[in-house]
Amino acid sequence: MPGSVQSIERAAAILRLLAGASGPLGVSEIAEALGLAKATAHGLLRTLHRVGFVDQDGTGGKYRLGHSLLDLGGGPLDLNELRSHAINWADPLAARTGEAVRIGALQTGAVIVVHHVFRPDDTQQKLDVGSSLPAHATALGKALLAYAPNAAVVLAKGLPPFSHRTITDPRILRAGLEEVRERGWAAEVEEMTVGQAGIAVPIRGHGGLVVGAIGVSGPVDRICDPGLRPRSALVNRVREAARAVSRDLTNN
């Protein structure tokens, strides 16, 4: 059987992105959300517009689903499906890093934890499955916000502090999200809980659409080096797990 066609997967990802967005999106927003070059995204959008799958607001304006596709059932990935594909990689990640592992998805501006593996030691821990975490103060949230088309809406709602390190200035957070997109992973150090830090990497589905994130969290001195920089070995472990989950999703 022939392999998949990348351009079709990317076009499908654009349609899914537009279907789940709160409003029309510009070329740059779409390109950033899918990890595409702006020229590539623009070429795909021109083709989708020519065949009527997307509409454009005015001359050179933002894009939305075409009227014939307004009933497209292509919203966010089902959370149970995300969990079923990620669960096989979460346990090994916890075992290899010695830290707690969480898998989350962005819903209504917050991170919903769909799977949680305890840190593999004898300390008392609380199961977080189903809980909601602030997107701006967690590594999982920042890994998701960096590619979310409605990130501006989340930032506009306010960034409440959870510790002395929580980022509450939207300009600083936007700069941080740009850095996440450049390097491909997110981190937080005591932004949610004093003494705790985390690393997270986005999980991508068909066409490059970010559908979730996987991350580790634990004491600052275990997650970070003495300079409070995330340990590169842990970053690499999380990136490997995210790539594995993404492969499972796209090969399904």
C-alpha positions in Angstrom: 0.0 0.0 0.0 1.3 3.5 -0.8 2.3 5.8 2.1 0.5 8.8 3.3 0.6 12.1 1.4 2.1 14.8 3.6 0.4 17.7 1.9 -3.0 16.1 2.4 -2.3 15.4 6.1 -1.2 19.1 6.5 -4.4 20.3 4.8 -6.5 18.1 7.1 -4.7 19.5 10.1 -5.5 23.1 8.9 -9.2 22.2 8.7 -9.1 20.6 12.1 -7.4 23.7 13.5 -10.0 26.0 12.0 -12.8 23.8 13.1 -11.6 24.1 16.8 -10.6 27.7 16.7 -12.7 30.4 18.4 -12.5 32.7 15.4 -10.8 33.2 12.0 -7.0 32.6 12.0 -4.2 34.3 10.0 -1.5 32.6 8.0 1.1 33.2 10.7 -1.1 31.8 13.5 -1.8 28.6 11.4 1.8 28.2 10.5 2.9 28.5 14.2 0.2 26.2 15.5 1.2 23.4 13.0 5.0 24.0 13.0 5.0 24.9 9.3 6.9 27.4 7.3 4.6 30.4 6.5 5.0 29.9 2.8 3.9 26.3 3.1 0.9 27.2 5.1 0.0 30.0 2.7 0.2 27.6 -0.3 -2.1 25.1 1.4 -4.6 27.8 2.3 -4.7 29.1 -1.2 -5.5 25.6 -2.5 -8.1 25.0 0.2 -9.7 28.4 -0.6 -9.7 27.7 -4.3 -11.7 24.5 -3.8 -14.0 26.1 -1.3 -12.9 24.3 1.9 -11.9 27.6 3.6 -13.2 31.2 3.3 -11.2 34.3 3.7 -12.2 37.6 5.4 -11.7 40.3 2.9 -8.6 40.8 0.7 -5.7 39.0 2.4 -7.7 38.5 5.6 -7.9 35.7 8.1 -9.3 32.2 7.3 -12.2 30.2 8.6 -13.9 27.0 7.5 -15.8 27.2 4.2 -19.6 27.1 4.5 -19.7 23.5 3.0 -17.4 22.3 5.9 -19.0 24.0 8.9 -20.3 20.7 10.1 -16.8 19.1 9.8 -16.4 16.7 12.7 -12.7 17.5 13.1 -12.4 19.1 16.5 -9.8 18.2 19.1 -8.7 14.6 19.4 -10.8 12.5 21.8 -9.1 12.5 25.2 -9.6 8.8 25.6 -7.8 8.2 22.3 -4.9 10.5 23.4 -4.6 8.6 26.6 -4.8 5.2 24.9 -1.9 6.0 22.6 0.2 7.8 25.3 -0.2 5.3 28.2 2.3 2.9 26.7 5.1 5.5 26.8 4.2 7.2 30.1 5.2 4.3 32.4 8.6 3.8 30.8 9.2 7.6 30.9 8.5 7.6 34.7 10.8 4.6 35.2 13.7 6.1 33.2 13.5 9.5 34.8 12.4 8.6 38.3 9.8 11.4 38.1 6.1 11.8 37.9 4.6 11.9 34.3 1.5 13.6 33.2 -0.3 13.8 29.8 -2.6 16.7 29.2 -4.7 18.5 26.7 -5.9 22.1 26.4 -9.6 22.6 27.0 -11.3 26.0 27.6 -7.9 27.6 28.4 -6.8 25.1 31.0 -4.9 21.8 31.0 -6.9 18.7 31.6 -4.8 15.8 32.9 -5.8 12.7 31.0 -3.1 10.4 32.4 -0.8 10.5 35.5 2.0 8.1 36.4 3.3 8.4 40.0 6.9 9.0 40.7 8.4 5.5 41.2 9.2 5.8 44.9 7.4 5.3 48.2 6.4 9.0 48.7 2.7 9.8 49.1 1.2 11.2 45.9 -2.2 12.3 44.7 -3.7 11.1 41.4 -4.3 14.1 39.1 -6.3 12.4 36.3 -9.2 14.6 35.4 -7.9 17.6 37.3 -7.4 21.1 35.7 -4.0 22.9 35.8 -3.4 26.5 34.9 -1.9 26.7 31.4 0.3 29.7 32.0 2.0 28.3 35.1 2.8 24.7 34.1 5.2 23.2 31.6 2.3 21.2 30.1 0.3 24.3 29.6 3.0 26.3 28.0 3.8 23.4 25.6 0.2 23.5 24.5 -0.4 27.3 24.6 2.6 27.8 22.3 0.7 26.2 19.5 -2.9 27.1 20.4 -4.7 29.4 18.0 -6.7 30.9 20.9 -3.7 31.6 23.1 -4.4 35.3 23.0 -7.8 34.7 24.5 -6.3 32.8 27.4 -3.8 35.5 28.0 -6.5 38.2 27.9 -8.4 36.4 30.7 -5.6 37.2 33.2 -2.6 35.3 34.5 -3.2 34.8 38.3 -0.1 34.2 40.4 0.4 30.8 42.2 3.9 31.6 43.5 6.5 34.4 43.4 7.8 32.9 40.1 4.5 32.8 38.2 4.6 34.8 35.0 1.8 37.3 35.2 2.8 39.7 32.4 1.3 38.6 29.0 4.3 40.1 27.1 6.8 38.0 29.0 4.6 34.9 28.6 4.3 35.5 24.8 8.0 35.8 24.5 8.4 32.5 26.5 5.9 30.8 24.2 7.9 31.9 21.2 10.9 30.3 22.8 9.0 27.1 23.2 8.1 27.0 19.5 11.8 27.6 18.6 13.2 24.8 20.8 10.3 22.4 20.8 9.8 22.0 24.6 8.6 23.9 27.6 9.7 24.2 31.2 8.6 25.8 34.5 10.5 26.3 37.7 8.4 27.0 40.8 5.7 28.8 38.8 2.9 26.6 40.0 4.3 25.1 43.3 7.3 26.3 45.3 10.1 23.6 45.2 8.7 21.9 42.1 9.7 22.1 38.4 8.6 20.5 35.1 9.5 19.8 31.5 6.9 19.1 28.8 6.9 18.5 25.0 3.9 18.7 22.7 2.3 15.6 21.1 1.4 16.0 17.4 -1.3 14.2 15.5 -1.9 14.0 11.7 -0.5 16.9 9.8 1.4 18.2 12.7 -1.6 19.3 14.8 -0.7 19.6 18.5 -3.3 17.5 20.3 -1.7 17.2 23.7 1.5 17.3 25.7 3.6 14.9 27.9 5.8 16.0 30.7 7.7 15.1 33.9 7.7 17.0 37.2 9.5 16.8 40.5 11.7 18.6 42.9 13.7 21.5 41.4 17.1 20.0 42.3 16.2 16.9 40.4 14.6 18.5 37.3 17.1 21.4 37.0 20.8 21.9 37.3 22.3 24.3 39.9 21.7 27.2 37.5 17.9 26.3 37.4 18.2 25.1 33.8 16.3 21.9 32.9 18.6 19.0 32.8 19.3 18.1 29.1 19.1 14.4 29.8 15.5 14.8 31.1 14.6 17.0 28.2 15.8 14.4 25.8 13.8 11.7 27.5 10.6 13.6 27.3 11.2 14.5 23.7 11.7 10.8 22.9 8.5 9.9 24.6 6.6 12.7 22.8 7.9 11.6 19.4 6.9 8.0 20.2 3.3 9.0 21.1 3.1 11.2 18.0 4.2 8.3 15.8 1.6 6.1 17.4 -1.1 8.6 16.7 -0.1 9.3 13.1 0.4 5.6 12.3 -3.0 4.7 13.6 
